[in-house]
């Protein structure tokens, strides 16, 4: 059992509320497609961990007609990093104790005209405290309108707080979501930020704005594309693109490594992997 201070509790409560609203919005889209699919929630905890780590989370997964596989996870954990891993974590070099709470979402869509998407926001505490996260669009068949609208939403979110810097965060996402062995970007970008520590209130305001912007724009994009007919060739393009997505998440994604190194729930960590993929 971990004890939360006021800031930690405030962040946790908001991440869990955002999870509830996102899941409800996605289930509503499934109903519009005449699907009864809904999220299945699996709680996990590690309060009996012999290392003294505590906390846990809830893994939410839905497999439907529109969302072939979508995972929305929340977790709140604390403990101490492995001494070697602590050297790579902001503020943990001398004291490996940590706290982390956040939401992580990945949606893989059945129709190749509907882009996959990733969104993650989090609050961490070591000897320092910071927010990180962002959202990025990952279409197999890029569409200029979807890309422009998604970026406009993220730009608006950044403008909602003095902590926001859209141009910097966009470049950060472009640099981060790059598959070096393929020499391609994972998708059409978005925003990414980390180690944001200008102050709890402005940084939390930005993080909330990112979550609200995502909840507004992504369902719009899904609804405009989910009924478009697609060919076998387009589905093949989707499956090949998913292979690239899996490569990035398994080889280069720092969030995957962080989850595994901190004793997170393995199924929750790997929920980002697509349900189907091919390598030609």
Protein Blocks (a to p, Z undefined) as FASTA:
>chain_A
ZZddfklmmmmmmmmmmmmmmmmmmmmmmmmnopabdcddddddfklgfnlpacdddddd
dddfklmbacdddddddddddfklmmmpghilmmmcdcddddddddddfblkbccddddd
dddddfbccdedddddddfbdcfklmmmmmmmmmmmmmmpckbcfklmmmmmmmmmpcfk
nopafbeojaddehiafbjklmmmmmmmmmmmmmmmmmmmmmmmmmpccdfklmmmmmmm
mmmmmmmmmmmmmklmmmmmnopafklmmmmpcfbdcdZZ
